[in-house]
Amino acid sequence: MIKTQPTSAAEAFYVVGGTLRRDAASYVAREADERLYKSLLHGEICYVLTARQMGKSSLMVRTAARLRQQNASVAVLDLTGLGQNLNAEQWYNGLSERIGRQLDLEDEVEDCWAHNRGLGPMQRWMRVLSDVVLPHCEGPVAIFVDEIDSVRSLPFSTDEFFAGIRELYNRRSDEPELNRLTFCLLGVASPSDLIRDTRTTPFNVGRRIELSDFSEREAGPLSLGLGREPKLGLQLLHRILYWTGGHPYLTQRLCLAVAQSEAGSTRDVDRICDELFLSRRARERDDNLLFVRERMLRSEVDTPSLLTLYSKVRRGAKVADDPSDPLVTILRLSGISRVEEGRLKVRNRIYAEVFDDEWVRSCLPGAELRRQRTAYLRGLKLASGILVPLLLLTAGYGTYLYRLNPTIPLTIRKSGTALEPPAFWASFNTATAPAPDTGGLLVSAGDSGVRILINGREYGSTSRSGNLRVPIMTAGTYDIAAGKPGFQGVQQRVEIHKDAVATVSFKLLPVSVRGGVFGTITDSSGSPVPGATIILTGPDGKSTRVAANQAGHYAMQNLLAENYTISIEAPRFKSLTAPVIIHANQLSLHDAQLSVDGEARDWEQAAKSRDAAQVSAFLSKYPSGAHADMARNLLAQLRSEERAAWARANSANQLSAYQDFLRRYPGSEYAAAARSQIEKLQAEVRPRPPAPVSAPPAAADGQVVLSVLGQYQKAYQDRQVDELASIWPGMSSRQIGSLREFFKDAQQVSLTYDLLGQPEINHDQATIRFTQWLNYTVRGKTQKPGSANVVMRLRKLSSTQGTPGKWVIESIR
């Protein structure tokens, strides 16, 4: 047995079951923490649907705290706290009341609910979010909905609840304010368990957050609570993870037990693990093991098929993780398996030991039947061992009496009925006498010729009336299945009671030959690629196209179940083509990650710039590329336009004409000539210095002042912060930093100006007034030219050794 000590520190450190506080010392951060936090911060709808005791609620608490630190408004709705015996209005009102209480908007929510009394419950809930929560909360609003699987037990359909979340998402393009609102759904269910209509489900526009087991690196801090020396603590933790595989609950519980014991070796850890989980008593008492067992044996899928698939996983067979397969979904949601490299594996060694081949055989339908038959045959052998000697003794005694008195007839009187099979064979035999503790079964399928199977064994088919009667069945639990070609198979579990006839009704639905596909398109960094075109081509060559939404999600439905080719295209990305199979009655998941097409990206930038220098640089980089011919045609066109514009500027021979040319073609081969002409024309309009000759050389100063303006222009166009700082020494560090960032992002800058009169010079002070045009290209996008009236003030530094002082910029407004 485990020897416990007063270890309050260990009990305080480890948390076994329940939600961990956000500051819990034993909280283990995983990749899912960062993915969920960033996705919600960016406004994405997220869902965490996985097995019990995997840390969903703890992840929620911690993420909610991090979001609040970013000034987000957060509400946490635990659906189990609302109850089950409610109508739709009470349920939605409960949701609204809890949001109002958590966001301190109780009065506003109550008024909104009362004001919209004429609307349905779901619409009133939506009004609370759009008319109360968003207007009163600044910044992002995140609503966590925990234990989402509890909606399956409500007495009304909650499809419209999920449809409402999807509607809020769809309205984002028309109502940008809704981009601030997002949801996170957590529970033990698959998306198809919660809502059947894929047209209104939020799960095909949301981001799935996978909650994996602890890796050894992630779980490292747990060794601190073992109360051992660091080296020994890590050794013990390594052995703990050997058994638990990093399962959060199993790891925390085994860590606590080791911390409370005197374990000092891996053998001690093995012994403690055996007592906690592997012993027969532990298997019947541990909450986690009981949940896994019940989920496997009480699910809505065919139990024999599920156990058979699990056996394949145990044997190491290649079983793909197919989200559209309900059997795979149960294996994952029960927690008994996890995904490694796209295939299912038994989650950990504890599960492999507890749920072994013997357990599988004992749980297969007919196990009880086999046990009773074995017991019956054993009883027959025992009875035969007693009866045969007795019969021989009786026969010998009769022969002895006959010899003494030959007149006595030699007969053996039949004193009882022949041995018959027990009542549990009644379901599979046509002529069997009723036995104690038996009942009957009436199966109604609504159609004739429906095959009925009892515990996996075919019993018969329904009559013309659509019914089948089983007159005698041993009291107990049975799995009844019904099937017919062209219809979907169905199954129910029924309880047979003594002296009663149980009724099972089936409604067979035709097998659909249509399905769908959905997924998310991302780039290599995991960011969505909105607007990506998804093309699905069938065997007949016909294609269907859809575009990914802003979150990169797409969905295509009502497709014939057959083999397709899916192609994904997006500007600046390389196209991707792959085969995809559409299964009947299923939505196939097909995510895709696109890699950047460097040539397409550069061509788009060059073509948008309409700049001959950029197009020429593109051709130098991709002389034989897919866009080379288009680039050569565009370059020829741009150079032709450039030559024509230069001819017009030369013909006009005006300052504004040359400045307009530079604005349009800052990188032109004629740019230097245009600047020379501008300087020449500006010099011609400058007034001559006033008499007398002995007066200060204002004209010379004016020319120097204008040369400073020219240096200012050149430094901007060359994107040289240091040159600007040399003629503008009074720039603040903040201005210098902003310019460096601007020049770093800008690929091209063009600055032109038009003087508003001559420079005003007063001794060592000067003022230049001009209109400035700034045109630049950032990340391949040419911005619209911006103009501004500028006042530049300059001052002349004091002369040194008789040499005229240097003019510098003092301020620019």
C-alpha positions, -999 to +999 in steps of 0.1 A: +000+000+000+010+036-005+026+050+027+014+086+032+030+113+052+019+147+063+024+163+029+003+194+029+028+211+005+023+183-021-015+185-017-013+223-022+010+219-052-009+193-072-045+195-082-063+162-089-096+168-107-113+201-110-102+234-124-068+248-116-065+284-105-048+307-130-018+310-106-017+273-097+019+262-093+012+229-110-003+244-141+015+232-172+015+256-202+011+239-235+010+250-272-027+253-270-024+281-244-008+304-269-029+294-298-062+300-280-050+333-265-038+347-299-068+334-318-094+350-294-074+382-293-077+383-331-114+378-330-115+342-342-143+318-330-125+289-312-136+255-299-119+230-276-137+197-279-118+168-263-120+142-236-127+148-200-100+158-175-077+171-203-075+206-187-101+224-208-116+244-179-081+252-165-071+265-200-102+286-201-096+302-167-060+310-176-068+324-210-096+345-196-072+361-171-047+368-199-074+385-220-085+406-191-049+418-188-052+431-224-084+451-214-107+426-230-142+420-215-146+383-206-177+363-196-176+326-187-208+306-190-208+271-175-239+255-190-242+229-163-250+257-139-281+266-158-298+233-152-317+209-175-354+212-167-358+245-185-377+258-215-359+278-242-368+312-228-355+303-193-323+289-208-315+320-229-325+343-201-301+324-178-273+330-204-281+367-206-284+371-168-249+356-162-233+378-189-249+408-174-237+399-139-201+392-150-198+424-171-216+445-145-245+452-169-273+436-150-298+464-152-291+471-189-295+434-198-327+432-178-341+462-196-331+449-230-347+415-223-379+432-212-380+456-241-377+429-267-404+407-252-421+402-285-390+385-300-381+348-296-356+338-269-327+334-292-333+368-309-335+384-274-302+368-265-287+382-297-300+417-289-284+415-255-250+410-272-254+435-300-274+463-282-260+460-246-227+442-244-208+457-273-219+493-268-210+492-231-177+473-234-146+488-250-121+466-268-124+428-275-153+408-259-147+371-254-175+347-242-164+313-230-192+286-231-180+257-210-196+222-208-211+228-242-220+191-245-247+196-219-270+211-245-276+175-257-297+169-226-320+199-229-356+192-237-355+215-268-332+219-298-303+243-294-294+243-331-304+280-333-280+288-305-251+277-327-267+292-357-269+326-339-231+325-332-226+318-369-249+347-378-229+371-357-198+360-375-214+364-409-226+399-401-191+411-394-186+424-430-217+446-427-213+455-390-176+459-382-184+464-346-191+427-344-154+420-351-148+427-314-171+399-303-159+363-303-168+329-286-149+299-273-168+267-270-155+239-247-168+204-240-167+167-246-185+163-280-179+165-317-193+193-338-218+169-354-230+159-319-240+195-312-255+207-345-264+187-376-270+215-402-235+223-417-250+255-433-255+271-399-228+256-378-201+279-364-176+251-363-167+253-400-158+290-395-141+285-362-106+274-352-102+241-335-077+241-306-061+207-300-054+200-264-025+176-263-009+156-234+021+171-215+054+166-232+083+158-209+097+193-214+064+210-206+058+188-175+093+195-161+080+220-134+059+192-119+090+176-105+093+205-080+063+193-061+077+158-055+098+170-026+129+152-038+164+164-049+162+178-084+180+149-101+158+122-083+127+143-089+133+144-126+139+106-127+107+099-108+088+123-131+102+105-162+088+072-149+055+088-141+052+101-176+062+066-188+029+054-174+006+084-180+019+096-213+014+131-201-023+128-195-031+158-173-053+141-147-034+108-145-001+127-143-012+150-115-028+121-095+003+099-098+026+128-090+006+135-058+007+098-047+045+097-053+050+129-034+029+115-005+050+083-004+085+073+003+092+064-033+128+067-042+131+046-074+113+039-106+102+005-092+084+024-064+066+045-090+055+013-108+041-002-076+022+030-068+008+032-103-004-004-100-022+003-068-038+035-081-049+024-116-041-011-126-055-032-097-090-046-101-103-024-072-088+007-088-104+000-122-138+000-106-132+032-086-111+057-105-133+084-120-113+087-152-111+050-159-149+048-153-156+077-177-135+061-205-152+027-200-187+042-200-180+064-230-168+034-249-196+011-240-226+036-238-220+056-269-245+059-297-223+040-323-222+003-329-203-011-299-189-042-316-175-020-345-161+004-320-143-023-299-131-040-331-116-007-343-100-001-308-085-036-310-068-026-343-054+005-326-041-017-297-023-040-322-006-010-338-026-012-371-027+019-392-060+036-383-062+071-397-076+100-378-108+106-398-129+133-381-159+123-403-158+087-389-181+085-358-161+055-344-129+076-345-147+105-329-157+083-299-122+068-296-109+104-293-136+119-271-134+089-247-098+098-243-086+062-249-066+072-280-047+102-293-033+112-327+003+108-337+013+117-372-023+114-384-029+080-369-046+068-337-025+054-309-035+041-274-032+072-253-009+058-225+003+026-209-022+028-181-051+027-206-033-001-226-031-022-194-066-015-181-084-017-215-066-048-228-077-076-252-094-094-223-114-063-215-124-060-252-136-096-253-156-093-221-174-063-235-183-076-269-220-084-274-227-120-265-201-121-237-229-127-211-244-153-234-211-171-238-206-170-200-241-185-193-236-212-220-202-221-205-218-223-170-247-244-184-223-269-201-203-270-169-235-278-150-244-305-175-210-322-170-214-320-132-250-334-134-238-362-157-211-371-133-237-376-106-266-391-127-247-417-147-234-436-117-269-434-101-285-447-133-260-476-135-266-484-099-303-484-104-300-506-136-277-531-117-301-533-088-330-539-112-311-567-129-304-582-095-341-582-086-350-597-120-327-626-114-342-632-080-377-630-095-379-632-133-416-623-132-408-586-124-408-566-157-375-550-164-385-513-170-372-480-159-399-456-152-395-420-165-396-398-135-390-364-151-388-344-183-357-343-205-331-317-199-337-286-219-315-255-227-319-226-203-341-196-210-313-175-223-312-196-255-348-188-262-341-159-285-322-182-309-344-213-308-379-217-323-393-242-298-383-235-262-404-236-231-407-204-211-382-201-183-383-180-152-371-144-154-380-140-191-399-114-211-405-106-247-397-081-274-416-064-302-396-047-329-414-022-351-394-009-382-423+005-403-413-015-433-411-052-443-380-072-449-359-052-424-331-075-409-331-075-371-299-084-352-298-091-314-264-086-298-248-087-332-266-120-343-293-120-369-326-131-356-350-126-385-368-100-407-399-079-402-432-090-416-454-072-441-467-051-412-432-040-404-430-059-371-410-087-356-419-105-323-394-123-301-416-142-276-391-153-251-359-135-240-340-138-207-343-106-187-313-083-193-299-057-216-296-062-254-284-042-284-310-043-312-299-033-347-320-029-379-308-027-414-321-029-450-303-023-483-306+014-494-312+026-458-290+037-430-284+011-403-297+020-368-293+005-333-309+009-299-303-006-265-333-022-248-339-036-213-359-068-211-379-072-179-395-103-164-431-110-176-431-079-198-429-072-235-405-044-245-411-024-276-384-009-299-393+013-328-370+022-357-373+048-384-351+039-413-337+068-434-326+064-470-288+064-475-277+097-488-252+097-517-241+133-509-216+148-486-193+178-483-159+191-476-146+220-454-113+233-441-091+263-435-065+278-459-034+292-442+000+304-451+033+289-438+030+309-406-005+297-398-022+330-407-055+327-427-055+334-465-088+352-471-102+351-506-083+319-516-102+301-544-111+265-538-119+245-570-134+210-567-133+190-599-152+158-603-146+127-625-168+143-651-145+173-654-171+197-639-159+221-613-173+239-583-157+270-569-159+288-536-138+315-519-124+313-484-137+339-459-118+364-439-107+337-415-095+314-443-125+290-438-145+274-466-172+248-470-187+230-499-219+209-494-244+187-513-217+170-533-220+136-549-200+110-529-171+102-551-135+110-558-126+146-566-095+168-572-093+199-551-072+229-562-065+259-541-053+292-557-045+326-541-027+357-554+010+356-544+008+319-534+017+288-552-013+267-563-020+234-546-037+204-560-046+171-541-072+143-543-101+143-519-128+117-513-163+128-505-182+103-483-219+100-481-235+117-450-202+131-440-182+164-441-146+157-450-119+179-435-093+192-459-070+220-446-043+234-468-012+254-462+000+276-491+036+286-497+043+321-510+049+325-547+077+350-547+075+358-585+037+364-584+041+386-553+069+407-569+050+409-602+019+422-585+040+449-567+058+459-599+026+460-620+008+481-594+037+506-591+035+515-628+072+524-624+096+514-651+125+510-627+105+484-606+093+465-637+129+465-650+142+452-617+115+425-618+127+414-653+163+412-641+152+389-613+128+367-633+140+369-669+123+336-678+095+337-653+058+331-658+052+369-659+082+378-679+064+385-712+038+406-695+066+425-677+083+432-710+051+445-726+044+467-696+080+480-695+078+490-732+045+507-725+058+526-695+089+538-712+069+550-742+046+569-718+077+582-700+093+595-732+061+612-742+058+629-708+094+641-709+089+655-744+058+674-732+077+687-702+106+699-724+081+715-748+064+734-720+098+743-704+080+754-672+088+747-635+055+731-628+058+708-659+092+694-648+080+690-612+049+671-624+072+649-644+093+641-614+062+634-593+050+608-618+084+593-627+108+598-598+130+569-609+131+579-646+163+580-666+153+617-673+150+625-636+184+641-633+178+662-663+144+673-649+160+683-616+187+703-635+160+721-654+141+728-622+172+743-606+178+764-637+143+778-638+142+785-601+175+804-604+160+825-632+131+837-611+152+847-581+156+886-577+189+902-580+205+915-547+196+951-540+221+980-541+244+991-527+271+966-534+282+968-499+249+954-486+249+918-473+249+893-502+212+884-499+211+867-533+240+845-524+223+836-491+190+830-510+208+805-533+224+788-503+190+786-485+174+770-516+203+746-518+194+734-483+158+728-495+174+708-524+194+688-499+163+682-478+145+669-510+174+646-520+178+632-484+141+622-485+143+606-519+175+587-510+159+577-476+190+590-457+181+599-421+218+609-414+218+635-443+186+649-430+200+652-395+231+670-408+210+698-423+183+696-395+203+692-363+174+701-341+154+670-349+142+651-318+150+615-312+114+607-317+113+623-351+145+605-361+131+572-350+098+577-369+118+586-401+140+555-398+109+533-395+093+551-425+124+548-447+128+512-436+093+503-448+092+525-479+106+510-510+106+543-530+101+579-520+095+609-542+093+644-528+086+674-550+077+710-541+064+743-556+078+775-541+052+800-528+073+831-534+110+837-528+128+829-495+125+856-468+160+863-454+165+885-423+202+885-414+208+850-399+171+839-401+153+827-432+119+813-441+108+793-471+072+787-479+063+759-504+037+733-514+051+698-509+040+665-526+051+632-511+047+600-530+060+566-517+056+529-520+052+506-490+051+468-491+045+469-529+016+494-526+020+529-540+003+554-518-018+582-531+003+614-533-002+637-503+003+674-505+008+700-478+017+737-474+050+738-456+068+766-437+105+758-433+125+781-410+163+782-412+192+799-394+227+806-403+254+794-379+280+820-368+308+826-392+341+809-385+375+825-395+358+848-420+341+820-439+303+825-444+283+804-419+263+773-428+226+775-431+206+747-413+169+739-408+155+751-375+119+739-378+094+726-404+057+730-400 
